[in-house]
Amino acid sequence: MAAEDDDRPKKKVSHEIGQDLSLLSVEELDERIALLGSEIERLQTALGKKRASRDAANQFFKS
């Protein structure tokens, strides 16, 4: 029976801001934390690129 469970596609981890966390297991909470941590890193990288682009444009137009 356990082998049959392994064949099932894994449910994609997603998170909705403000969602009720009381029904989630410790493992699910750990997965959410990892997911959100990687998303924060991705957002910070994008922010850094946009700031660099804006700063370069500002320098160009100040000249």
SULJO-V393647 format. One record per pair of residues at least 6 apart in sequence whose C-alpha atoms are under 7 Angstrom apart, sorted by the first residue. I is the first residue (numbers start at 1). GAP is how many residues later the second one is. Records with the same first field share a line. If there is no record, write none. Layout:
I = GAP ; GAP
This chain:
15 = 17
